[in-house]
């Protein structure tokens, strides 16, 4: 664990101050990474949330409680959060999740409502949501085990477009939707221009496709209220290059590392870190087969010789033996002699001229 250097004593002489300045210049950068970054990489929380946890006294390093995030740690340090030892950082991963309506996008809810983390499969590691969908919204939600990726993909500077299928109560026209395309102010808060397409009118409701590049709290619902439309269903269908597609409701699908690396571009190496080591190949020793211990002759037992009479029996062109009594030889009826009680073959016409 690296400790921050103390400030120089104001009473130092000019020579002492120069020596201290030279010492500070020659001192190498502390090894390791900032504690908040490490906690974020492990998947405990985002960097900002990790810093708040540190300031609240919930983190200890090598048995000492810390209250400042200005600390570098290495793999040799022992880090505990709320008294529980954290493990090494896992490779960064990303999942697509089809959130159903009625779930809260939070770790814990003060009202006791079910959260998305309660509904995830049991074999999922500890993950964080990238952005949020409110209680009554559904559709695509990205999950990750890495705080750096969470923060990177949540920033508006990413420029990723988020598309939604929106059902509103009312009969909107192009003129009605034009303020949304130019940018609107709702409850004193300005919203950036949205991409809005009127898909179809179905009875008292209309379906819209809405695209936006920022994710303010309940942005679409508040903007629709501002132009006199009430949202009664909202489905996120894409988040940047990632699509909801045919993913079933409540299902989770992991994004392959190669695809994630291609989408993150130049920052992929810093965000994803080194690739996970390939699994160790296990070579098993040759295991000799035990000899058959049963008596020959049973059903399915190999090695039983066929009866000699059956082997010597003449066969038809198709490979099947001629019919005959078991245990007796059967001569082929092609020599002009009787085979059993049969008649000799016909040798010609009786009306043959002399």
C-alpha positions as CSV (number, residue, x, y, z in Angstrom):
1,X,0.0,0.0,0.0
2,X,1.3,3.4,-0.9
3,X,0.9,6.3,1.5
4,X,0.7,10.0,0.4
5,X,3.7,12.1,1.2
6,X,3.4,14.8,3.9
7,X,3.7,18.5,3.0
8,X,7.0,20.1,3.9
9,X,7.4,21.9,7.2
10,X,7.0,25.7,6.7
11,X,10.0,26.3,9.0
12,X,12.4,24.6,6.6
13,X,15.4,26.6,5.4
14,X,15.8,27.6,1.8
15,X,18.3,24.7,1.4
16,X,15.9,22.3,3.0
17,X,13.1,23.4,0.7
18,X,15.3,22.9,-2.3
19,X,16.2,19.4,-1.2
20,X,12.5,18.6,-0.6
21,X,11.6,19.9,-4.1
22,X,14.3,17.7,-5.6
23,X,13.1,14.7,-3.6
24,X,9.5,15.2,-4.8
25,X,10.7,15.5,-8.4
26,X,12.8,12.3,-8.2
27,X,10.1,10.3,-6.4
28,X,8.5,7.8,-8.8
29,X,4.7,7.5,-9.1
30,X,3.2,5.1,-6.5
31,X,2.7,1.7,-7.9
32,X,-0.8,0.3,-8.4
33,X,-4.1,1.9,-9.1
34,X,-6.4,4.2,-7.1
35,X,-8.5,2.3,-4.7
36,X,-11.8,3.6,-6.2
37,X,-10.7,2.3,-9.6
38,X,-9.9,-1.1,-8.2
39,X,-13.3,-1.3,-6.5
40,X,-14.9,-0.3,-9.7
41,X,-13.0,-2.9,-11.7
42,X,-14.0,-5.7,-9.3
43,X,-17.7,-4.7,-9.8
44,X,-18.4,-3.3,-6.3
45,X,-19.6,0.0,-7.6
46,X,-18.8,2.8,-10.0
47,X,-15.9,5.1,-9.2
48,X,-18.0,7.9,-7.8
49,X,-20.0,5.5,-5.7
50,X,-16.8,3.8,-4.5
51,X,-15.4,7.2,-3.4
52,X,-18.6,7.8,-1.4
53,X,-18.2,4.4,0.2
54,X,-14.6,5.2,1.1
55,X,-15.5,8.5,2.6
56,X,-18.3,6.8,4.7
57,X,-15.6,4.5,6.2
58,X,-16.9,1.3,4.6
59,X,-13.5,0.3,3.1
60,X,-10.4,-1.0,4.8
61,X,-7.0,-1.7,3.3
62,X,-4.6,-4.2,5.1
63,X,-6.8,-4.0,8.2
64,X,-6.8,-0.2,8.4
65,X,-10.0,1.8,7.7
66,X,-9.6,4.6,5.1
67,X,-11.6,7.7,4.5
68,X,-9.8,9.2,1.5
69,X,-9.8,7.8,-2.0
70,X,-6.3,9.3,-2.6
71,X,-4.6,6.0,-2.2
72,X,-3.0,3.5,-4.6
73,X,-3.2,-0.2,-4.0
74,X,-1.7,-3.3,-5.7
75,X,-2.6,-6.9,-5.9
76,X,-0.6,-7.6,-2.8
77,X,-2.9,-5.4,-0.7
78,X,-5.9,-6.9,1.3
79,X,-9.0,-4.8,0.6
80,X,-12.3,-5.2,2.6
81,X,-15.7,-3.6,2.0
82,X,-18.1,-3.8,4.9
83,X,-15.9,-6.4,6.5
84,X,-15.9,-8.7,3.5
85,X,-12.7,-9.4,1.5
86,X,-12.9,-8.7,-2.2
87,X,-11.5,-11.0,-4.7
88,X,-9.3,-10.3,-7.8
89,X,-10.8,-8.4,-10.7
90,X,-12.5,-10.5,-13.3
91,X,-12.3,-9.8,-17.0
92,X,-14.8,-7.0,-18.1
93,X,-18.0,-8.4,-19.4
94,X,-21.3,-7.1,-20.8
95,X,-24.8,-8.6,-21.0
96,X,-28.1,-7.7,-22.7
97,X,-31.1,-8.0,-20.4
98,X,-34.8,-7.8,-21.4
99,X,-36.3,-6.0,-18.5
100,X,-40.0,-6.7,-17.8
101,X,-42.3,-3.9,-16.6
102,X,-42.8,-3.8,-12.8
103,X,-39.1,-4.1,-11.7
104,X,-37.0,-1.4,-10.1
105,X,-33.6,-0.7,-11.6
106,X,-31.7,-0.4,-8.3
107,X,-29.8,-2.5,-5.8
108,X,-32.4,-2.2,-3.1
109,X,-35.7,-0.4,-2.9
110,X,-36.9,1.4,0.2
111,X,-40.5,0.4,-0.6
112,X,-39.6,-3.3,-0.7
113,X,-40.4,-3.6,-4.4
114,X,-38.7,-6.3,-6.6
115,X,-35.6,-5.2,-8.4
116,X,-34.0,-6.4,-11.6
117,X,-31.2,-8.0,-9.5
118,X,-33.8,-10.1,-7.7
119,X,-35.0,-11.5,-11.1
120,X,-31.6,-12.2,-12.6
121,X,-30.5,-15.9,-13.0
122,X,-28.7,-17.4,-10.1
123,X,-25.5,-18.0,-12.0
124,X,-25.0,-14.4,-12.8
125,X,-22.0,-12.6,-11.2
126,X,-22.4,-9.3,-9.4
127,X,-23.3,-6.8,-12.0
128,X,-24.3,-3.1,-12.4
129,X,-26.9,-1.6,-14.8
130,X,-25.7,0.9,-17.5
131,X,-28.4,3.6,-17.2
132,X,-31.9,2.9,-16.0
133,X,-35.4,2.1,-17.0
134,X,-38.2,3.2,-14.7
135,X,-40.7,1.0,-13.0
136,X,-43.2,0.8,-15.9
137,X,-40.7,0.8,-18.7
138,X,-39.4,-2.4,-20.4
139,X,-37.0,-3.5,-23.0
140,X,-33.2,-3.5,-23.4
141,X,-31.0,-2.9,-20.3
142,X,-27.2,-3.3,-20.4
143,X,-25.5,-5.0,-17.5
144,X,-21.7,-5.1,-16.7
145,X,-19.4,-6.3,-14.0
146,X,-17.0,-3.4,-14.6
147,X,-17.5,0.1,-13.3
148,X,-15.2,1.7,-15.9
149,X,-17.4,0.4,-18.7
150,X,-20.5,1.5,-16.9
151,X,-19.3,5.0,-16.6
152,X,-18.0,5.1,-20.2
153,X,-21.3,3.9,-21.8
154,X,-23.4,6.2,-19.7
155,X,-21.7,9.4,-20.8
156,X,-23.6,11.5,-23.4
157,X,-20.2,12.0,-25.1
158,X,-20.4,8.4,-26.2
159,X,-22.9,9.6,-28.8
160,X,-24.8,6.3,-28.8
161,X,-28.4,6.6,-29.9
162,X,-31.1,4.9,-27.7
163,X,-34.3,4.0,-29.5
164,X,-37.7,3.4,-27.9
165,X,-41.0,2.1,-29.1
166,X,-43.6,4.4,-27.4
167,X,-47.3,4.0,-27.3
168,X,-49.2,7.2,-26.4
169,X,-52.8,8.0,-25.8
170,X,-54.1,10.5,-28.3
171,X,-54.0,11.4,-32.0
172,X,-50.6,13.1,-32.6
173,X,-49.8,14.8,-35.9
174,X,-46.5,15.9,-37.4
175,X,-47.1,19.4,-36.0
176,X,-47.7,18.0,-32.6
177,X,-44.4,16.2,-32.6
178,X,-42.3,19.0,-34.1
179,X,-41.4,20.6,-30.7
180,X,-39.7,17.4,-29.7
181,X,-37.6,17.4,-32.8
182,X,-36.4,21.0,-32.1
183,X,-35.8,20.5,-28.4
184,X,-38.3,21.1,-25.6
185,X,-38.2,22.4,-22.1
186,X,-40.2,20.4,-19.5
187,X,-40.5,21.5,-15.9
188,X,-37.8,24.1,-16.5
189,X,-35.3,21.5,-17.7
190,X,-34.2,21.6,-21.4
191,X,-34.1,18.4,-23.4
192,X,-32.0,17.9,-26.5
193,X,-33.7,17.4,-29.9
194,X,-35.2,13.9,-30.3
195,X,-35.7,11.7,-33.4
196,X,-39.5,11.1,-33.5
197,X,-41.3,9.0,-36.1
198,X,-45.1,8.5,-36.2
199,X,-45.5,4.8,-37.0
200,X,-49.3,4.2,-36.9
201,X,-52.5,5.1,-35.3
202,X,-54.4,2.3,-33.7
203,X,-57.7,3.3,-32.1
204,X,-57.2,5.8,-29.4
205,X,-53.5,5.1,-29.2
206,X,-50.6,5.9,-31.5
207,X,-47.2,4.1,-31.8
208,X,-44.0,6.2,-32.1
209,X,-40.3,5.5,-32.5
210,X,-38.2,7.9,-30.4
211,X,-34.4,8.2,-30.5
212,X,-32.4,10.2,-28.0
213,X,-28.7,10.6,-27.0
214,X,-29.1,11.5,-23.4
215,X,-30.8,9.7,-20.5
216,X,-32.4,12.2,-18.2
217,X,-34.9,10.9,-15.6
218,X,-38.2,10.0,-17.3
219,X,-37.2,12.2,-20.2
220,X,-39.6,10.7,-22.8
221,X,-42.6,10.6,-20.5
222,X,-42.1,14.2,-19.4
223,X,-41.5,15.5,-22.9
224,X,-44.7,13.8,-24.1
225,X,-46.7,15.3,-21.2
226,X,-45.5,18.7,-22.3
227,X,-47.1,18.3,-25.7
228,X,-50.3,16.8,-24.3
229,X,-49.6,13.1,-24.9
230,X,-49.7,10.4,-22.2
231,X,-47.4,7.5,-22.5
232,X,-49.0,4.1,-21.6
233,X,-46.2,1.8,-22.8
234,X,-42.5,2.4,-23.4
235,X,-40.0,-0.3,-24.7
236,X,-36.3,0.3,-25.3
237,X,-35.3,-1.5,-28.4
238,X,-31.7,-0.5,-28.8
239,X,-28.8,1.1,-27.0
240,X,-26.1,2.2,-29.5
241,X,-25.1,-0.8,-31.5
242,X,-26.8,-3.3,-29.2
243,X,-30.3,-4.5,-30.2
244,X,-33.1,-6.1,-28.2
245,X,-34.0,-8.3,-31.2
246,X,-35.7,-11.5,-30.3
247,X,-34.4,-11.7,-26.7
248,X,-37.2,-13.1,-24.6
249,X,-38.6,-11.1,-21.7
250,X,-36.5,-11.7,-18.6
251,X,-33.7,-13.4,-20.5
252,X,-30.0,-12.5,-20.4
253,X,-27.5,-12.8,-23.2
254,X,-23.7,-12.1,-22.9
255,X,-21.9,-10.1,-25.6
256,X,-18.9,-11.8,-27.0
257,X,-15.6,-10.1,-26.1
258,X,-14.6,-9.6,-29.7
259,X,-17.9,-7.8,-30.4
260,X,-17.4,-5.6,-27.3
261,X,-13.9,-4.8,-28.3
262,X,-14.9,-3.7,-31.8
263,X,-17.7,-1.4,-30.4
264,X,-15.5,0.3,-27.8
265,X,-12.8,1.2,-30.3
266,X,-9.6,2.7,-29.2
267,X,-10.5,2.6,-25.5
268,X,-11.1,-1.2,-25.6
269,X,-7.6,-2.1,-24.3
270,X,-7.9,0.3,-21.2
271,X,-11.5,-0.7,-20.4
272,X,-11.4,-4.4,-21.0
273,X,-7.9,-5.1,-19.7
274,X,-6.1,-8.3,-20.7
275,X,-8.0,-11.2,-22.2
276,X,-8.8,-14.0,-19.8
277,X,-6.4,-17.0,-19.9
278,X,-7.6,-19.9,-21.9
279,X,-8.8,-22.9,-19.9
280,X,-6.1,-25.5,-19.0
281,X,-6.2,-28.5,-21.3
282,X,-6.6,-31.7,-19.3
283,X,-5.0,-34.8,-20.9
284,X,-6.5,-38.0,-19.5
285,X,-4.4,-41.2,-19.4
286,X,-5.4,-44.1,-21.5
287,X,-8.0,-46.3,-19.7
288,X,-7.9,-49.9,-20.9
289,X,-11.3,-51.5,-21.4
290,X,-12.1,-54.4,-19.1
291,X,-12.6,-57.8,-20.9
292,X,-16.1,-59.1,-21.3
293,X,-16.8,-61.5,-18.4
294,X,-20.1,-62.9,-19.5
295,X,-20.7,-66.1,-21.4
296,X,-20.8,-66.0,-25.1
297,X,-24.1,-66.5,-26.9
298,X,-26.3,-63.9,-25.1
299,X,-28.1,-61.1,-27.0
300,X,-25.7,-58.4,-28.1
301,X,-22.5,-60.3,-27.0
302,X,-19.7,-60.1,-29.6
303,X,-17.5,-63.0,-30.6
304,X,-20.1,-65.7,-31.0
305,X,-19.3,-67.8,-34.1
306,X,-22.1,-68.6,-36.5
307,X,-23.3,-72.2,-36.9
308,X,-21.4,-74.0,-39.6
309,X,-24.6,-75.1,-41.4
310,X,-25.7,-71.5,-41.6
311,X,-22.3,-70.4,-43.0
312,X,-22.2,-73.1,-45.7
313,X,-25.8,-72.6,-46.8
314,X,-26.1,-71.4,-50.3
315,X,-27.2,-67.8,-50.7
316,X,-29.4,-65.9,-53.1
317,X,-28.0,-63.1,-55.2
318,X,-29.2,-60.6,-52.5
319,X,-27.1,-62.3,-49.8
320,X,-29.9,-64.2,-48.0
321,X,-29.6,-68.0,-47.6
322,X,-32.1,-70.3,-49.3
323,X,-34.9,-71.7,-47.1
324,X,-34.4,-75.1,-45.7
325,X,-34.8,-77.1,-42.5
326,X,-32.4,-76.1,-39.8
327,X,-29.3,-78.4,-39.6
328,X,-29.6,-79.8,-43.1
329,X,-27.7,-79.0,-46.2
330,X,-29.5,-77.5,-49.1
331,X,-28.3,-78.0,-52.7
332,X,-28.7,-75.2,-55.1
333,X,-31.4,-76.1,-57.8
334,X,-29.1,-75.2,-60.7
335,X,-27.5,-78.6,-61.5
336,X,-30.5,-80.2,-63.2
337,X,-31.1,-82.5,-60.2
338,X,-34.0,-82.4,-57.7
339,X,-33.5,-80.3,-54.6
340,X,-35.9,-81.9,-52.2
341,X,-39.0,-83.0,-54.1
342,X,-38.8,-80.4,-56.9
343,X,-39.0,-81.2,-60.6
344,X,-36.0,-80.9,-63.0
345,X,-35.8,-77.7,-64.9
346,X,-37.5,-77.4,-68.4
347,X,-35.0,-78.0,-71.1
348,X,-36.9,-77.0,-74.2
349,X,-40.1,-77.2,-76.2
350,X,-41.9,-80.5,-76.7
351,X,-43.0,-79.5,-80.2
352,X,-39.5,-79.3,-81.4
353,X,-39.1,-80.3,-85.1
354,X,-36.9,-83.3,-85.8
